[in-house]
Amino acid sequence: MKSHIFREYDIRGIVGDELTKDDAAVIGSAIGTFFRRSNAKRIAIGFDARESSPAFCDIVTEKLVETGCDAVSIGRVPTPVLYHTIYTSDVDGGIMITGSHNPPDHNGFKICLGEETLFGERIQEIKKIA
């Protein structure tokens, strides 16, 4: 896995080159472990319309469950819907699988613990777990 995909505000890269399904599995396990260490269990997960997003969502969901989280699928939604879900539902955090504003061949993960989006040192914690 390429270390530069762990950026300041998210984890993302070019699908098939910098971010593969195997990478998504390792990252999903690391995120799940991070959540459980943070006493977060019930995690909302959504994905955007990119071609790779549904498969990445399935992989990350499986890894969340394997690490002891309860994954709550909110399906294919825009990122603000994930944030709304975090604020209005009984969840401890969330993951949005999205390439955001980047070209279509990019994808990645935006991660929230509680109502706060992870960035900086917390993204690096996930990198260390991975």
Buried (B, 14 or more C-beta within 10 A) or exposed (E): BEEEBBEEBBBBBBBEEBBBEEBBBBBBBBBBBBBBEBEBBBBBBBBBEBEBBBBBBBBBBBBBBEBEBEBBEBEBBEBEBBBBBBEEEEBBBBBBBBBBEBEEBBBBBBBBBEEEBBBEEBBBBBBEBB
